[in-house]
Amino acid sequence: MSIIDTLPDVSTLERDKLYEKYKSKIIENPDLDRTLVSFQANRKLPFYSWFKYKEGFSAELVNYVIENQTTTKGALLDPFAGLGTALFAARRLGWDTIGIELLPVGFFAIE
């Protein structure tokens, strides 16, 4: 075993420091579980099964945030629109939407 093997991981130390500093401000929300946040939740929607885009998040998450964290309708700006999940979900809730996407596959899917 080398001395490097006995040293703690720096990223772990930094993460632990940040956690200790902000733990009094952290609120755990049991509604925000993996099935709500992950793009996997979109698999049941027909359009999203056409493209594999693991960097996205679920339409249910957008619905949850808009319905539970906002008081009035407005405009949603998504500067990394991906497949347009946030745009389509917000539009269904009556919001105006603006999306920016540079990758051709994302732009094609949104169109």
Biopython code that builds the backbone (N, CA, C, O; Angstrom):
import numpy as np
from Bio.PDB.StructureBuilder import StructureBuilder

atoms = [
    (1, "MET", "N", (0.841, -1.167, 0.000)),
    (1, "MET", "CA", (0.000, 0.000, 0.000)),
    (1, "MET", "C", (0.891, 1.237, 0.000)),
    (1, "MET", "O", (1.811, 1.355, 0.810)),
    (2, "SER", "N", (0.607, 2.157, -0.919)),
    (2, "SER", "CA", (1.395, 3.382, -0.984)),
    (2, "SER", "C", (0.764, 4.453, -0.104)),
    (2, "SER", "O", (-0.356, 4.304, 0.383)),
    (3, "ILE", "N", (1.515, 5.539, 0.089)),
    (3, "ILE", "CA", (1.001, 6.642, 0.901)),
    (3, "ILE", "C", (-0.212, 7.287, 0.238)),
    (3, "ILE", "O", (-1.091, 7.806, 0.927)),
    (4, "ILE", "N", (-0.266, 7.258, -1.077)),
    (4, "ILE", "CA", (-1.405, 7.826, -1.795)),
    (4, "ILE", "C", (-2.680, 7.055, -1.471)),
    (4, "ILE", "O", (-3.757, 7.645, -1.380)),
    (5, "ASP", "N", (-2.564, 5.748, -1.298)),
    (5, "ASP", "CA", (-3.729, 4.945, -0.968)),
    (5, "ASP", "C", (-4.291, 5.282, 0.413)),
    (5, "ASP", "O", (-5.467, 5.025, 0.671)),
    (6, "THR", "N", (-3.496, 5.838, 1.283)),
    (6, "THR", "CA", (-3.957, 6.150, 2.636)),
    (6, "THR", "C", (-4.506, 7.571, 2.762)),
    (6, "THR", "O", (-5.120, 7.906, 3.776)),
    (7, "LEU", "N", (-4.295, 8.407, 1.749)),
    (7, "LEU", "CA", (-4.793, 9.779, 1.802)),
    (7, "LEU", "C", (-6.275, 9.818, 1.448)),
    (7, "LEU", "O", (-6.724, 9.078, 0.573)),
    (8, "PRO", "N", (-7.038, 10.680, 2.126)),
    (8, "PRO", "CA", (-8.453, 10.783, 1.757)),
    (8, "PRO", "C", (-8.603, 11.464, 0.403)),
    (8, "PRO", "O", (-7.760, 12.263, -0.005)),
    (9, "ASP", "N", (-9.665, 11.142, -0.266)),
    (9, "ASP", "CA", (-9.972, 11.747, -1.556)),
    (9, "ASP", "C", (-10.273, 13.232, -1.352)),
    (9, "ASP", "O", (-11.148, 13.579, -0.558)),
    (10, "VAL", "N", (-9.570, 14.100, -2.050)),
    (10, "VAL", "CA", (-9.740, 15.547, -1.887)),
    (10, "VAL", "C", (-11.172, 15.965, -2.208)),
    (10, "VAL", "O", (-11.744, 16.798, -1.506)),
    (11, "SER", "N", (-11.751, 15.399, -3.254)),
    (11, "SER", "CA", (-13.116, 15.784, -3.616)),
    (11, "SER", "C", (-14.094, 15.414, -2.512)),
    (11, "SER", "O", (-15.064, 16.136, -2.281)),
    (12, "THR", "N", (-13.854, 14.304, -1.829)),
    (12, "THR", "CA", (-14.705, 13.906, -0.709)),
    (12, "THR", "C", (-14.564, 14.894, 0.437)),
    (12, "THR", "O", (-15.559, 15.274, 1.054)),
    (13, "LEU", "N", (-13.333, 15.316, 0.728)),
    (13, "LEU", "CA", (-13.113, 16.296, 1.791)),
    (13, "LEU", "C", (-13.812, 17.614, 1.471)),
    (13, "LEU", "O", (-14.449, 18.206, 2.342)),
    (14, "GLU", "N", (-13.698, 18.067, 0.248)),
    (14, "GLU", "CA", (-14.337, 19.318, -0.150)),
    (14, "GLU", "C", (-15.863, 19.204, -0.082)),
    (14, "GLU", "O", (-16.546, 20.124, 0.370)),
    (15, "ARG", "N", (-16.378, 18.080, -0.531)),
    (15, "ARG", "CA", (-17.823, 17.859, -0.485)),
    (15, "ARG", "C", (-18.309, 17.857, 0.962)),
    (15, "ARG", "O", (-19.341, 18.448, 1.279)),
    (16, "ASP", "N", (-17.552, 17.183, 1.841)),
    (16, "ASP", "CA", (-17.920, 17.143, 3.256)),
    (16, "ASP", "C", (-17.880, 18.536, 3.891)),
    (16, "ASP", "O", (-18.728, 18.867, 4.719)),
    (17, "LYS", "N", (-16.909, 19.336, 3.508)),
    (17, "LYS", "CA", (-16.837, 20.718, 4.016)),
    (17, "LYS", "C", (-18.053, 21.526, 3.585)),
    (17, "LYS", "O", (-18.662, 22.234, 4.387)),
    (18, "LEU", "N", (-18.394, 21.408, 2.313)),
    (18, "LEU", "CA", (-19.564, 22.124, 1.819)),
    (18, "LEU", "C", (-20.833, 21.661, 2.519)),
    (18, "LEU", "O", (-21.690, 22.472, 2.871)),
    (19, "TYR", "N", (-20.946, 20.369, 2.716)),
    (19, "TYR", "CA", (-22.131, 19.838, 3.396)),
    (19, "TYR", "C", (-22.235, 20.400, 4.815)),
    (19, "TYR", "O", (-23.302, 20.852, 5.231)),
    (20, "GLU", "N", (-21.147, 20.370, 5.541)),
    (20, "GLU", "CA", (-21.159, 20.896, 6.907)),
    (20, "GLU", "C", (-21.514, 22.380, 6.924)),
    (20, "GLU", "O", (-22.250, 22.831, 7.801)),
    (21, "LYS", "N", (-21.006, 23.124, 5.978)),
    (21, "LYS", "CA", (-21.256, 24.561, 5.929)),
    (21, "LYS", "C", (-22.730, 24.869, 5.669)),
    (21, "LYS", "O", (-23.280, 25.810, 6.242)),
    (22, "TYR", "N", (-23.364, 24.085, 4.814)),
    (22, "TYR", "CA", (-24.727, 24.407, 4.379)),
    (22, "TYR", "C", (-25.796, 23.433, 4.879)),
    (22, "TYR", "O", (-26.954, 23.554, 4.479)),
    (23, "LYS", "N", (-25.451, 22.481, 5.730)),
    (23, "LYS", "CA", (-26.428, 21.463, 6.107)),
    (23, "LYS", "C", (-27.664, 22.040, 6.800)),
    (23, "LYS", "O", (-28.745, 21.457, 6.708)),
    (24, "SER", "N", (-27.522, 23.172, 7.489)),
    (24, "SER", "CA", (-28.689, 23.779, 8.133)),
    (24, "SER", "C", (-29.663, 24.362, 7.107)),
    (24, "SER", "O", (-30.820, 24.621, 7.440)),
    (25, "LYS", "N", (-29.224, 24.567, 5.893)),
    (25, "LYS", "CA", (-30.065, 25.145, 4.843)),
    (25, "LYS", "C", (-30.644, 24.077, 3.902)),
    (25, "LYS", "O", (-31.497, 24.379, 3.066)),
    (26, "ILE", "N", (-30.185, 22.854, 4.040)),
    (26, "ILE", "CA", (-30.626, 21.781, 3.151)),
    (26, "ILE", "C", (-31.971, 21.246, 3.624)),
    (26, "ILE", "O", (-32.140, 20.871, 4.784)),
    (27, "ILE", "N", (-32.915, 21.222, 2.702)),
    (27, "ILE", "CA", (-34.225, 20.669, 2.989)),
    (27, "ILE", "C", (-34.429, 19.492, 2.050)),
    (27, "ILE", "O", (-34.345, 19.647, 0.832)),
    (28, "GLU", "N", (-34.691, 18.348, 2.593)),
    (28, "GLU", "CA", (-34.925, 17.168, 1.771)),
    (28, "GLU", "C", (-36.389, 17.129, 1.377)),
    (28, "GLU", "O", (-37.278, 17.207, 2.225)),
    (29, "ASN", "N", (-36.629, 17.008, 0.081)),
    (29, "ASN", "CA", (-37.989, 16.947, -0.434)),
    (29, "ASN", "C", (-38.236, 15.536, -0.947)),
    (29, "ASN", "O", (-37.689, 15.153, -1.981)),
    (30, "PRO", "N", (-39.052, 14.755, -0.242)),
    (30, "PRO", "CA", (-39.276, 13.362, -0.659)),
    (30, "PRO", "C", (-39.989, 13.240, -2.005)),
    (30, "PRO", "O", (-39.956, 12.178, -2.626)),
    (31, "ASP", "N", (-40.639, 14.327, -2.464)),
    (31, "ASP", "CA", (-41.298, 14.288, -3.779)),
    (31, "ASP", "C", (-40.292, 14.220, -4.916)),
    (31, "ASP", "O", (-40.601, 13.706, -5.991)),
    (32, "LEU", "N", (-39.086, 14.738, -4.685)),
    (32, "LEU", "CA", (-38.085, 14.800, -5.751)),
    (32, "LEU", "C", (-37.206, 13.551, -5.728)),
    (32, "LEU", "O", (-36.021, 13.615, -5.399)),
    (33, "ASP", "N", (-37.796, 12.433, -6.078)),
    (33, "ASP", "CA", (-37.028, 11.193, -6.127)),
    (33, "ASP", "C", (-36.526, 10.940, -7.544)),
    (33, "ASP", "O", (-36.839, 11.690, -8.470)),
    (34, "ARG", "N", (-35.761, 9.900, -7.697)),
    (34, "ARG", "CA", (-35.135, 9.594, -8.988)),
    (34, "ARG", "C", (-36.150, 9.422, -10.115)),
    (34, "ARG", "O", (-35.891, 9.813, -11.253)),
    (35, "THR", "N", (-37.301, 8.839, -9.798)),
    (35, "THR", "CA", (-38.286, 8.601, -10.853)),
    (35, "THR", "C", (-38.907, 9.900, -11.351)),
    (35, "THR", "O", (-39.326, 9.970, -12.506)),
    (36, "LEU", "N", (-38.978, 10.927, -10.511)),
    (36, "LEU", "CA", (-39.522, 12.211, -10.948)),
    (36, "LEU", "C", (-38.486, 13.025, -11.707)),
    (36, "LEU", "O", (-38.804, 13.649, -12.719)),
    (37, "VAL", "N", (-37.264, 13.022, -11.232)),
    (37, "VAL", "CA", (-36.221, 13.880, -11.797)),
    (37, "VAL", "C", (-35.635, 13.306, -13.085)),
    (37, "VAL", "O", (-35.359, 14.058, -14.020)),
    (38, "SER", "N", (-35.446, 12.019, -13.148)),
    (38, "SER", "CA", (-34.764, 11.371, -14.268)),
    (38, "SER", "C", (-35.580, 11.422, -15.557)),
    (38, "SER", "O", (-36.810, 11.395, -15.542)),
    (39, "PHE", "N", (-34.860, 11.497, -16.662)),
    (39, "PHE", "CA", (-35.481, 11.446, -17.981)),
    (39, "PHE", "C", (-36.208, 10.118, -18.194)),
    (39, "PHE", "O", (-37.074, 10.024, -19.064)),
    (40, "GLN", "N", (-35.869, 9.101, -17.416)),
    (40, "GLN", "CA", (-36.504, 7.796, -17.566)),
    (40, "GLN", "C", (-38.017, 7.885, -17.434)),
    (40, "GLN", "O", (-38.743, 7.086, -18.026)),
    (41, "ALA", "N", (-38.498, 8.859, -16.654)),
    (41, "ALA", "CA", (-39.941, 9.022, -16.479)),
    (41, "ALA", "C", (-40.626, 9.375, -17.788)),
    (41, "ALA", "O", (-41.835, 9.181, -17.917)),
    (42, "ASN", "N", (-39.894, 9.883, -18.751)),
    (42, "ASN", "CA", (-40.482, 10.248, -20.043)),
    (42, "ASN", "C", (-40.720, 9.043, -20.946)),
    (42, "ASN", "O", (-41.361, 9.169, -21.990)),
    (43, "ARG", "N", (-40.220, 7.899, -20.562)),
    (43, "ARG", "CA", (-40.361, 6.727, -21.446)),
    (43, "ARG", "C", (-41.810, 6.397, -21.751)),
    (43, "ARG", "O", (-42.111, 5.857, -22.815)),
    (44, "LYS", "N", (-42.707, 6.712, -20.837)),
    (44, "LYS", "CA", (-44.119, 6.398, -21.071)),
    (44, "LYS", "C", (-44.777, 7.355, -22.057)),
    (44, "LYS", "O", (-45.889, 7.104, -22.521)),
    (45, "LEU", "N", (-44.089, 8.455, -22.379)),
    (45, "LEU", "CA", (-44.608, 9.394, -23.367)),
    (45, "LEU", "C", (-44.088, 8.977, -24.742)),
    (45, "LEU", "O", (-42.879, 8.830, -24.918)),
    (46, "PRO", "N", (-44.971, 8.785, -25.714)),
    (46, "PRO", "CA", (-44.549, 8.204, -26.999)),
    (46, "PRO", "C", (-43.392, 8.919, -27.681)),
    (46, "PRO", "O", (-42.453, 8.270, -28.141)),
    (47, "PHE", "N", (-43.443, 10.229, -27.753)),
    (47, "PHE", "CA", (-42.419, 10.969, -28.478)),
    (47, "PHE", "C", (-41.027, 10.716, -27.914)),
    (47, "PHE", "O", (-40.073, 10.559, -28.676)),
    (48, "TYR", "N", (-40.898, 10.674, -26.588)),
    (48, "TYR", "CA", (-39.583, 10.590, -25.969)),
    (48, "TYR", "C", (-38.937, 9.214, -26.121)),
    (48, "TYR", "O", (-37.741, 9.069, -25.871)),
    (49, "SER", "N", (-39.699, 8.215, -26.521)),
    (49, "SER", "CA", (-39.098, 6.908, -26.762)),
    (49, "SER", "C", (-38.408, 6.856, -28.125)),
    (49, "SER", "O", (-37.700, 5.893, -28.423)),
    (50, "TRP", "N", (-38.607, 7.877, -28.950)),
    (50, "TRP", "CA", (-37.984, 7.917, -30.269)),
    (50, "TRP", "C", (-36.518, 8.281, -30.192)),
    (50, "TRP", "O", (-35.731, 7.860, -31.040)),
    (51, "PHE", "N", (-36.136, 9.058, -29.189)),
    (51, "PHE", "CA", (-34.771, 9.537, -29.057)),
    (51, "PHE", "C", (-34.225, 9.153, -27.689)),
    (51, "PHE", "O", (-34.916, 9.281, -26.678)),
    (52, "LYS", "N", (-33.010, 8.693, -27.662)),
    (52, "LYS", "CA", (-32.359, 8.432, -26.382)),
    (52, "LYS", "C", (-31.551, 9.683, -26.036)),
    (52, "LYS", "O", (-30.585, 10.023, -26.719)),
    (53, "TYR", "N", (-31.963, 10.356, -24.968)),
    (53, "TYR", "CA", (-31.329, 11.612, -24.579)),
    (53, "TYR", "C", (-31.214, 11.618, -23.065)),
    (53, "TYR", "O", (-32.026, 12.234, -22.374)),
    (54, "LYS", "N", (-30.212, 10.938, -22.559)),
    (54, "LYS", "CA", (-30.121, 10.714, -21.123)),
    (54, "LYS", "C", (-29.804, 11.970, -20.311)),
    (54, "LYS", "O", (-29.959, 11.956, -19.090)),
    (55, "GLU", "N", (-29.372, 13.036, -20.943)),
    (55, "GLU", "CA", (-29.043, 14.262, -20.214)),
    (55, "GLU", "C", (-30.283, 15.038, -19.800)),
    (55, "GLU", "O", (-30.196, 15.971, -19.001)),
    (56, "GLY", "N", (-31.421, 14.664, -20.330)),
    (56, "GLY", "CA", (-32.648, 15.397, -20.042)),
    (56, "GLY", "C", (-33.238, 15.057, -18.691)),
    (56, "GLY", "O", (-32.701, 14.244, -17.938)),
    (57, "PHE", "N", (-34.343, 15.691, -18.406)),
    (57, "PHE", "CA", (-35.074, 15.401, -17.186)),
    (57, "PHE", "C", (-36.535, 15.227, -17.560)),
    (57, "PHE", "O", (-36.913, 15.457, -18.709)),
    (58, "SER", "N", (-37.353, 14.825, -16.609)),
    (58, "SER", "CA", (-38.715, 14.430, -16.928)),
    (58, "SER", "C", (-39.661, 15.620, -17.056)),
    (58, "SER", "O", (-39.459, 16.668, -16.443)),
    (59, "ALA", "N", (-40.690, 15.428, -17.863)),
    (59, "ALA", "CA", (-41.746, 16.422, -17.980)),
    (59, "ALA", "C", (-42.466, 16.572, -16.645)),
    (59, "ALA", "O", (-42.922, 17.663, -16.304)),
    (60, "GLU", "N", (-42.569, 15.483, -15.891)),
    (60, "GLU", "CA", (-43.207, 15.539, -14.575)),
    (60, "GLU", "C", (-42.449, 16.472, -13.636)),
    (60, "GLU", "O", (-43.064, 17.137, -12.802)),
    (61, "LEU", "N", (-41.125, 16.532, -13.757)),
    (61, "LEU", "CA", (-40.343, 17.451, -12.921)),
    (61, "LEU", "C", (-40.683, 18.895, -13.270)),
    (61, "LEU", "O", (-40.854, 19.723, -12.375)),
    (62, "VAL", "N", (-40.780, 19.200, -14.541)),
    (62, "VAL", "CA", (-41.144, 20.557, -14.969)),
    (62, "VAL", "C", (-42.539, 20.897, -14.427)),
    (62, "VAL", "O", (-42.756, 21.983, -13.890)),
    (63, "ASN", "N", (-43.469, 19.966, -14.574)),
    (63, "ASN", "CA", (-44.818, 20.185, -14.040)),
    (63, "ASN", "C", (-44.772, 20.436, -12.537)),
    (63, "ASN", "O", (-45.412, 21.361, -12.037)),
    (64, "TYR", "N", (-44.021, 19.618, -11.827)),
    (64, "TYR", "CA", (-43.922, 19.754, -10.372)),
    (64, "TYR", "C", (-43.373, 21.129, -9.983)),
    (64, "TYR", "O", (-43.928, 21.795, -9.110)),
    (65, "VAL", "N", (-42.298, 21.548, -10.622)),
    (65, "VAL", "CA", (-41.677, 22.833, -10.275)),
    (65, "VAL", "C", (-42.632, 23.985, -10.587)),
    (65, "VAL", "O", (-42.810, 24.883, -9.765)),
    (66, "ILE", "N", (-43.237, 23.961, -11.751)),
    (66, "ILE", "CA", (-44.144, 25.048, -12.123)),
    (66, "ILE", "C", (-45.358, 25.080, -11.197)),
    (66, "ILE", "O", (-45.753, 26.149, -10.732)),
    (67, "GLU", "N", (-45.939, 23.938, -10.930)),
    (67, "GLU", "CA", (-47.150, 23.903, -10.118)),
    (67, "GLU", "C", (-46.893, 24.159, -8.633)),
    (67, "GLU", "O", (-47.769, 24.674, -7.939)),
    (68, "ASN", "N", (-45.702, 23.805, -8.134)),
    (68, "ASN", "CA", (-45.439, 23.913, -6.701)),
    (68, "ASN", "C", (-44.518, 25.058, -6.304)),
    (68, "ASN", "O", (-44.446, 25.409, -5.126)),
    (69, "GLN", "N", (-43.819, 25.640, -7.257)),
    (69, "GLN", "CA", (-42.843, 26.671, -6.910)),
    (69, "GLN", "C", (-43.140, 28.032, -7.520)),
    (69, "GLN", "O", (-42.377, 28.976, -7.313)),
    (70, "THR", "N", (-44.219, 28.152, -8.258)),
    (70, "THR", "CA", (-44.546, 29.430, -8.869)),
    (70, "THR", "C", (-45.966, 29.828, -8.486)),
    (70, "THR", "O", (-46.789, 28.976, -8.150)),
    (71, "THR", "N", (-46.246, 31.112, -8.538)),
    (71, "THR", "CA", (-47.580, 31.590, -8.192)),
    (71, "THR", "C", (-48.340, 32.136, -9.395)),
    (71, "THR", "O", (-49.570, 32.165, -9.392)),
    (72, "THR", "N", (-47.624, 32.563, -10.412)),
    (72, "THR", "CA", (-48.282, 33.096, -11.601)),
    (72, "THR", "C", (-47.643, 32.511, -12.854)),
    (72, "THR", "O", (-46.483, 32.100, -12.852)),
    (73, "LYS", "N", (-48.426, 32.485, -13.911)),
    (73, "LYS", "CA", (-47.890, 32.026, -15.195)),
    (73, "LYS", "C", (-46.903, 33.052, -15.707)),
    (73, "LYS", "O", (-46.991, 34.238, -15.387)),
    (74, "GLY", "N", (-45.967, 32.583, -16.502)),
    (74, "GLY", "CA", (-44.961, 33.481, -17.049)),
    (74, "GLY", "C", (-44.351, 32.901, -18.293)),
    (74, "GLY", "O", (-45.018, 32.232, -19.082)),
    (75, "ALA", "N", (-43.077, 33.163, -18.460)),
    (75, "ALA", "CA", (-42.325, 32.653, -19.609)),
    (75, "ALA", "C", (-41.193, 31.785, -19.085)),
    (75, "ALA", "O", (-40.540, 32.135, -18.102)),
    (76, "LEU", "N", (-40.963, 30.667, -19.734)),
    (76, "LEU", "CA", (-39.871, 29.772, -19.378)),
    (76, "LEU", "C", (-38.800, 29.877, -20.454)),
    (76, "LEU", "O", (-39.080, 29.688, -21.638)),
    (77, "LEU", "N", (-37.586, 30.175, -20.044)),
    (77, "LEU", "CA", (-36.440, 30.212, -20.950)),
    (77, "LEU", "C", (-35.583, 28.998, -20.664)),
    (77, "LEU", "O", (-35.118, 28.813, -19.539)),
    (78, "ASP", "N", (-35.371, 28.173, -21.669)),
    (78, "ASP", "CA", (-34.508, 27.000, -21.530)),
    (78, "ASP", "C", (-33.329, 27.176, -22.490)),
    (78, "ASP", "O", (-33.459, 26.925, -23.688)),
    (79, "PRO", "N", (-32.176, 27.609, -21.962)),
    (79, "PRO", "CA", (-31.029, 27.876, -22.842)),
    (79, "PRO", "C", (-30.326, 26.618, -23.342)),
    (79, "PRO", "O", (-29.465, 26.698, -24.218)),
    (80, "PHE", "N", (-30.683, 25.463, -22.798)),
    (80, "PHE", "CA", (-30.127, 24.182, -23.254)),
    (80, "PHE", "C", (-31.315, 23.249, -23.454)),
    (80, "PHE", "O", (-31.506, 22.311, -22.680)),
    (81, "ALA", "N", (-32.096, 23.495, -24.468)),
    (81, "ALA", "CA", (-33.416, 22.890, -24.618)),
    (81, "ALA", "C", (-33.402, 21.381, -24.858)),
    (81, "ALA", "O", (-34.397, 20.710, -24.581)),
    (82, "GLY", "N", (-32.316, 20.843, -25.358)),
    (82, "GLY", "CA", (-32.272, 19.392, -25.576)),
    (82, "GLY", "C", (-33.373, 18.948, -26.514)),
    (82, "GLY", "O", (-33.443, 19.404, -27.655)),
    (83, "LEU", "N", (-34.246, 18.048, -26.035)),
    (83, "LEU", "CA", (-35.374, 17.584, -26.835)),
    (83, "LEU", "C", (-36.625, 18.410, -26.593)),
    (83, "LEU", "O", (-37.685, 18.091, -27.132)),
    (84, "GLY", "N", (-36.524, 19.463, -25.797)),
    (84, "GLY", "CA", (-37.650, 20.369, -25.595)),
    (84, "GLY", "C", (-38.595, 19.979, -24.478)),
    (84, "GLY", "O", (-39.712, 20.494, -24.416)),
    (85, "THR", "N", (-38.182, 19.086, -23.594)),
    (85, "THR", "CA", (-39.064, 18.623, -22.523)),
    (85, "THR", "C", (-39.647, 19.779, -21.721)),
    (85, "THR", "O", (-40.861, 19.857, -21.532)),
    (86, "ALA", "N", (-38.786, 20.677, -21.248)),
    (86, "ALA", "CA", (-39.267, 21.798, -20.437)),
    (86, "ALA", "C", (-40.190, 22.695, -21.255)),
    (86, "ALA", "O", (-41.190, 23.197, -20.742)),
    (87, "LEU", "N", (-39.854, 22.894, -22.518)),
    (87, "LEU", "CA", (-40.663, 23.754, -23.379)),
    (87, "LEU", "C", (-42.063, 23.188, -23.568)),
    (87, "LEU", "O", (-43.052, 23.908, -23.435)),
    (88, "PHE", "N", (-42.143, 21.910, -23.877)),
    (88, "PHE", "CA", (-43.441, 21.287, -24.125)),
    (88, "PHE", "C", (-44.270, 21.179, -22.847)),
    (88, "PHE", "O", (-45.479, 21.412, -22.867)),
    (89, "ALA", "N", (-43.628, 20.830, -21.746)),
    (89, "ALA", "CA", (-44.353, 20.698, -20.471)),
    (89, "ALA", "C", (-44.897, 22.047, -20.028)),
    (89, "ALA", "O", (-46.055, 22.142, -19.622)),
    (90, "ALA", "N", (-44.081, 23.087, -20.100)),
    (90, "ALA", "CA", (-44.529, 24.420, -19.696)),
    (90, "ALA", "C", (-45.623, 24.933, -20.622)),
    (90, "ALA", "O", (-46.578, 25.562, -20.168)),
    (91, "ARG", "N", (-45.489, 24.670, -21.905)),
    (91, "ARG", "CA", (-46.500, 25.107, -22.865)),
    (91, "ARG", "C", (-47.847, 24.454, -22.561)),
    (91, "ARG", "O", (-48.888, 25.104, -22.656)),
    (92, "ARG", "N", (-47.829, 23.159, -22.193)),
    (92, "ARG", "CA", (-49.075, 22.474, -21.834)),
    (92, "ARG", "C", (-49.732, 23.103, -20.611)),
    (92, "ARG", "O", (-50.949, 23.014, -20.448)),
    (93, "LEU", "N", (-48.936, 23.740, -19.748)),
    (93, "LEU", "CA", (-49.476, 24.412, -18.556)),
    (93, "LEU", "C", (-49.837, 25.871, -18.833)),
    (93, "LEU", "O", (-50.190, 26.608, -17.912)),
    (94, "GLY", "N", (-49.751, 26.293, -20.099)),
    (94, "GLY", "CA", (-50.163, 27.627, -20.481)),
    (94, "GLY", "C", (-49.082, 28.688, -20.404)),
    (94, "GLY", "O", (-49.384, 29.880, -20.456)),
    (95, "TRP", "N", (-47.846, 28.282, -20.283)),
    (95, "TRP", "CA", (-46.727, 29.227, -20.212)),
    (95, "TRP", "C", (-46.219, 29.540, -21.608)),
    (95, "TRP", "O", (-46.334, 28.723, -22.522)),
    (96, "ASP", "N", (-45.656, 30.732, -21.763)),
    (96, "ASP", "CA", (-44.891, 31.053, -22.966)),
    (96, "ASP", "C", (-43.521, 30.400, -22.814)),
    (96, "ASP", "O", (-43.005, 30.310, -21.700)),
    (97, "THR", "N", (-42.934, 29.950, -23.895)),
    (97, "THR", "CA", (-41.634, 29.275, -23.798)),
    (97, "THR", "C", (-40.679, 29.773, -24.868)),
    (97, "THR", "O", (-41.077, 30.115, -25.982)),
    (98, "ILE", "N", (-39.416, 29.801, -24.498)),
    (98, "ILE", "CA", (-38.333, 30.139, -25.416)),
    (98, "ILE", "C", (-37.234, 29.111, -25.190)),
    (98, "ILE", "O", (-36.779, 28.921, -24.062)),
    (99, "GLY", "N", (-36.811, 28.453, -26.252)),
    (99, "GLY", "CA", (-35.762, 27.459, -26.126)),
    (99, "GLY", "C", (-34.603, 27.728, -27.062)),
    (99, "GLY", "O", (-34.788, 28.224, -28.174)),
    (100, "ILE", "N", (-33.423, 27.401, -26.609)),
    (100, "ILE", "CA", (-32.211, 27.531, -27.421)),
    (100, "ILE", "C", (-31.544, 26.161, -27.440)),
    (100, "ILE", "O", (-31.315, 25.566, -26.387)),
    (101, "GLU", "N", (-31.236, 25.667, -28.612)),
    (101, "GLU", "CA", (-30.559, 24.380, -28.736)),
    (101, "GLU", "C", (-29.638, 24.422, -29.937)),
    (101, "GLU", "O", (-30.062, 24.772, -31.039)),
    (102, "LEU", "N", (-28.389, 24.072, -29.734)),
    (102, "LEU", "CA", (-27.407, 24.105, -30.812)),
    (102, "LEU", "C", (-27.187, 22.758, -31.488)),
    (102, "LEU", "O", (-26.802, 22.710, -32.656)),
    (103, "LEU", "N", (-27.429, 21.656, -30.766)),
    (103, "LEU", "CA", (-27.201, 20.339, -31.361)),
    (103, "LEU", "C", (-28.288, 20.007, -32.381)),
    (103, "LEU", "O", (-29.476, 20.156, -32.095)),
    (104, "PRO", "N", (-27.890, 19.565, -33.552)),
    (104, "PRO", "CA", (-28.866, 19.287, -34.595)),
    (104, "PRO", "C", (-29.948, 18.278, -34.193)),
    (104, "PRO", "O", (-31.110, 18.448, -34.562)),
    (105, "VAL", "N", (-29.587, 17.238, -33.448)),
    (105, "VAL", "CA", (-30.597, 16.238, -33.067)),
    (105, "VAL", "C", (-31.656, 16.864, -32.168)),
    (105, "VAL", "O", (-32.840, 16.557, -32.303)),
    (106, "GLY", "N", (-31.248, 17.728, -31.263)),
    (106, "GLY", "CA", (-32.207, 18.399, -30.399)),
    (106, "GLY", "C", (-33.103, 19.342, -31.183)),
    (106, "GLY", "O", (-34.321, 19.351, -31.009)),
    (107, "PHE", "N", (-32.488, 20.129, -32.041)),
    (107, "PHE", "CA", (-33.246, 21.062, -32.870)),
    (107, "PHE", "C", (-34.249, 20.302, -33.741)),
    (107, "PHE", "O", (-35.401, 20.715, -33.869)),
    (108, "PHE", "N", (-33.810, 19.198, -34.334)),
    (108, "PHE", "CA", (-34.692, 18.379, -35.162)),
    (108, "PHE", "C", (-35.854, 17.825, -34.339)),
    (108, "PHE", "O", (-37.001, 17.855, -34.786)),
    (109, "ALA", "N", (-35.565, 17.325, -33.154)),
    (109, "ALA", "CA", (-36.616, 16.742, -32.309)),
    (109, "ALA", "C", (-37.635, 17.793, -31.891)),
    (109, "ALA", "O", (-38.837, 17.527, -31.881)),
    (110, "ILE", "N", (-37.166, 18.968, -31.550)),
    (110, "ILE", "CA", (-38.083, 20.039, -31.137)),
    (110, "ILE", "C", (-38.962, 20.467, -32.295)),
    (110, "ILE", "O", (-40.161, 20.686, -32.120)),
    (111, "GLU", "N", (-38.374, 20.587, -33.477)),
    (111, "GLU", "CA", (-39.167, 20.977, -34.656)),
    (111, "GLU", "C", (-40.225, 19.926, -34.942)),
    (111, "GLU", "O", (-40.995, 20.069, -35.893)),
]
sb = StructureBuilder()
sb.init_structure("model")
sb.init_model(0)
sb.init_chain("A")
sb.init_seg("    ")
for serial, (resi, resn, name, xyz) in enumerate(atoms, 1):
    if name == "N":
        sb.init_residue(resn, " ", resi, " ")
    sb.init_atom(name, np.array(xyz, "f"), 0.0, 1.0, " ", f" {name:<3s}", serial, name[0])
structure = sb.get_structure()
